[in-house]
Amino acid sequence: MDIEKLKSIIESVLLISGEPIKISKISKISEASKPEIENALMLLQNEYANRGFAIIKKEDMVEISTNPENSKYVLELIKGEIQEN
């Protein structure tokens, strides 16, 4: 499978899941091998290094999240929304 297509599939699956998902499940959904998924995840991690998104991988689970370096700003948004209600 084309790596750009695979990265796109992974992004879509991770965004819509909203929670960590097993790499094996992404492999099954995308019909790509686990090594292909691992490679695409590594490429995405590198691409997101200085951006607002981050790929968080723990053991055999992966999720897409906001960049932890931006947590201060995300917390300000959440804090502001809570205070408005």
Phi, psi and omega in degrees: 000144177299132185298323180294320177296316180297317178299319179297316178298314180299314178302313181298314181296316181293320180294317183284333181291322179071004179206166180302145181226146180291140178300323179297327178290320177297321178299315180295315181298315186275347185061030175251154180289159178301317176299324177295319178296313179302317179296314180297321177297318178298316178297318178296319178302316179294319180294326182273000187310319183242033183236182184279347178257157175215144172265119181254120183240127177223114184057241182257017180246150180215148176211162174255139185214174171287156179295124181304333179293343180260012185301325179304316183285323177295318179296324177297319178297311181298315180301316179296321180292322179293318181293330179290334181271000000 
